[in-house]
């Protein structure tokens, strides 16, 4: 039978406005970094996407190199979109990115106009759409002038191939420069996508100019969508008793066994105790923590948390985090006392590769 979305799909999702824009995103978005390549059954992918939409998840986050192999996540999502969700295209936010390695040679990496425009054209073909809603520069490029990258993003919007543009893994100072440049061009940056979790808090740390990335984004009208809020799976109950077969760590997918140190697992167990006292799974508490209201008047609050899912059950567990986003001061203090940097920021060198234009 043809897929029919749930009629009540918008009743229980929380939608938050993205920075200084008219766009709203679900508080939890679905990322297709893992589990949507050709190494996973298409019907499993289809079931997860159907369930996500049935529960009000309207934002599906991709990139040119998601798979494996690179590009296959866009191809697979494009097929499901075409077969099941085509008539609901205007209810969806589809995002893609370019910046990391994608194809051989000097034009398949970075932030040049050549790479960004070519990559987006390829993504549109794989997805089978005329435009994406959001297109990101996926990482800073130390070899390309910032203005070239920003001009390319501006012109992509002008061409109609993307409705909005954003950046990912930029530090505070470079974000401020990029935002100022784009504001002058009349094409404001919409959103920043950094890694952020209880055990990876670099976005809260003041940069050389005294502002954290969260503050810089808020001051320049950008929303923030946090990726890896579960620290690649560390902030779940999956690794409390070792490395299970088939897990991300066992497959070497972004969470290495070296990150599962005695100190990290001891921290995770203590955090899990707090989650249990809150009546949540550890994953649910970790998501709620990222989405908590913070900063004066909530200006530093994250717009959306980006999750992955390998099953419908895992997806449902994560989405149930929205049932309790409130924390007492005692809970926040306890989490701060227990947690420490877990060494899982795989993108730190990309951020550090270019901290400012001048």
N, C-alpha and C positions, 0 to 999 in steps of 0.2 A: 504494500500500500504506500501511496505517496505520503511523504512527511507533512504533517500538519502541526505547526507550532502551537504550544499551549496558549489558550486564550488569556490566561491570567499571568503571562510571562513578565509583565511590568509591575505587578502588584507589590512585590517584596524586595526588589533590588533597590539599592541606594544609588542615586546618580549625583555626581558632583561636577560643578562647573570647572572648566580647565582654565586656570589663570584668568587673565583679563580677556576672555573671549565669550562667545555665545554657545560654545560647544560643551556638552556634558558627556562624561564617561561613567560607566558603571564603576562602583568602588572596587570591584574585582574584575580584572580583564583576563582573557585567556591567551597565553603565549604559546606559540607553536615551535619553539626552539628545539625541544626534544619531543619524541613520540608521534610526530606527524610526517616523518620521512618514509622512505620505501622499506625501512626495516620493521615497520609496524603494520598490522592488517588495516586495510582501508575501512573496513566495517567498524573496527574499534574506534578509529578516528571519527567516523561519521556519528557514532553513538555519543561520543564526548561532545562534539560540536552541537548536535541536536539538543542534548541535555543542557548545555551551557545557554543556548538561546532560549530554551524553555524556561530557564530560571533568570532571564533578564540580562544575560551577558551579551552585550551588543558589540563589544570591541574585541577583535581578533588580530593579534599582533604577530607579524611575520618579518622576515628579512630575506635578502637575496640568497644567503648561504645556509639557510636552515634546511635540515634534512636528517640523516644522510640519504642519498648524496645531495650536495648543495643544489638548491633549487627545487627539490622534490616536495618540500612542505608547501610551497606556493602552488605547485602543480596539483597536489592532492587536495588542498583547500579549494583551489579553483574548480576542481571537478565536483566536490560536494556542494559548493556554491551554485554551480550551474545546474546540478541535478535536483537539489533540494531547497535552495534558498534564493533562487534567482528573483522570484517575485517579491522578496523581502530585502533587496539590495539597499533600499533607502532607509531601512531600519538598522543598518550595520555600519560600524566604523572599521574599516580594513586599513591596517598600517603595514608599511614595509620600510626597509632600510638598506643602505649601502655604505661601505667604508672598510670592512675587513676583506681579506682575500676572497676572490670569487672566480677569476679565470686567469690563465697563464699570461705572462708578459707584463709590461709596465703600465697597462691601462686597467688592470683588474683589481686595483687596491687604492685606497686613499680618499682624497676629497677633491680631485680635479673635476672640472666640468665634464670632460670626456667620460670619466668613469661614472659619475652620478647619473648623467642623462642616459647613457647607454644601459646602465644597470636597471634603471627604472623602466625603460622600454622593455627589457627582457622580463622584468617582474610582471608588468601588465599583461604580457602575452601568456605567461605561465598561469596567472590568476584568471585570465579571460575577462578582464574588466577594462573600461576606458580610463579609469582614474582610481587612485587610492585616496582615502580620506586624509591620511597622515603619511608623510615621507620624511624619514630621518637621515641625517648624516650620522653614521653609526659609531664613529670614534674620531678624535682629533687626528689631523694629518700634519706632522711637522714639516713636510716638504712642500705643501701647497699653501699659498697665501690665503688667509682667512677670507679676504674679500672675494676671491675666486669661488670658494665653496659657497659663500652666502649669495653671491650673484647667481650661481647655478640653482640654488634653492628658490630664490626669488623668481627666476624665469620658469622654473618647473611649475610653480603656482600660476604664473601668468599664462602658461600653455594649457592649463586645465588638467594636467596629468596628476596633480595632487591638490587637495583643497587647503591643506595646512602643511606646515613643515616644522621639524623639530631637530633636536640634537641629542646625542647620547654620550655619556662618559666624559663630557667636557668638565674641567674644573671651574671653580667659581669665577676667577678672573677672565678666562677665555669665554665663559658663558656671558658675562657682562659685556665684553667687547662685541660678541656676535649679536647679542640682543640689541645693543645700541646701533650697530650697523644696519640690521634688518628694520628697525623702527624708522630709521632715516630713509630707507628704501620703500617705506609704505607697505611692507610685508612682514609683520611682526612674527617672531618665533612663537609657536603655540605652546611647546612642551619640551621638557627635558626628561630623558629616561636614564637614571643612574642605578647602579646596584645599591641596595640599601636593606639592611636587616638588623636585628638585635645584635648580631655579632660582626657587623660590617657597617660602621657608622661614619664613614668618611664624609658624607654629605652634611653632617652636623658640625664638622670641625672648621674653625675659621681659616680662611686662606690668607695669602700675603696681604690682602687689602682689608682684612679684619672681618669679612663676611663669610658665612658658611654658604655652601651651594644652595641649601634650602632658602636662605635669606635672599641670596642674589636672584634666584628664580622668582620669588615672590615680589621683590622690588622691581623686577623688569617685566612683570605680567605673564610669566611662564607658569604653567602647571607642571607638576612633577608626577611621573608614574614610575614606581619603584619596581625594578626587576630583581629576581632572586631574593624575594623577601623571606624565603625559607632556607636561604644559604645553600642552594643546590641540594636541598634535602637533609642537611645537617639538623635543621630545626624541625624535625619530625620525630616520631618514636621509632623510626625504621632502624636506626643504628644503635639503639640502647643495649642490644645484646649481640653485637657483632655485625658483620656485613652480609646481609642476605643475598642469596643468589638471584641474579636478574636486576639488582638495584643499580642506581646510577654509579655508585662507587665501584661496584664489582665489574662494571663495563668500562670504567675509565672515562665516563662522560662528565667532565667538568668538576666532579667531586672525587678527588683521589683518596685512596686509603690513608695517605699521609696526613690528610686533613682531619682524620678521625683519631686524633691523638688522645692519650689518656686524659689530658687536661680538658680538651674540648668535650669529650664524652661525659666527663664529670660535670662540666658546666651544663650540658644539655639535660642531664638527669635532674639537676637542681631546678632548671627552668621548667622541666616537665612537671615537677612537684607543684610549682606555682600554677601552671595551667590546670592541673587536676583540681586544685582548690577553687579555681574559677569556674569549674565545670566545663572546661574546653580541652580539646586535644592540644598538644604543643604547637602543631601547625596552625590551628585556629588562633591561638594566642599570639603567635608570631605575626600573623597577618593583621590581627586587630591592633597590635602594637605599632606596626608601620602606618596604619590608617588612623591612629589616635589623633585627636586634635592637639596641636602644639603651636607654640609661638603666640605672641600677642595677637589677640583676636583670631587666632587660628590661621594666620597668614602663611605659616610654614607647613601647614598640613598637606600631606600627600593626597593627590587627587584620586589615584587608583593604584592598586597593587596588582602586579602582573604575575600570574601563576601558570604553572604547567600542570598537566594531568595525564596519567597513563591509563586511567580507567574512569568510568562514570562514578564509582564509589569514591575515588580520591577527589574528584571534582566536587562532589556533593559535600564532602567533609570540609574542603576549603571554603566553599561558599557559605557554609553554616557559621563561619567566623563572624559574619555580619550580624548574627543574633546578639552579639555582645562586644561592642567596640569601646566600652567605658572601662577605665582603670582608676583605682583609688591611688592616692599619693603613696600609700604604703606599698602597693603592688609595683608601681613605677620604681620606687626606691629599691625594692628587693631585686627587681630585674637588673637595675643598674649595678647593684653590688655584686651580683653573681656573674654577670656577663663580662666578657673581654673579647678583644679582636681575635677572631678565629683563624686569620690568615687565609681567608677564602676569596679575597678580592682579586680575581683573575684579570681584571681590567685596569688595575692601578698603573701599570706601565704605559698603557695607551693614554690614560689621563695625563700622566706626567710627561709624555712625549712632546706636548705643546701646552704650556701653561698660560701664555698670552702671546698676542701677535707682535708686540713691540717690547 
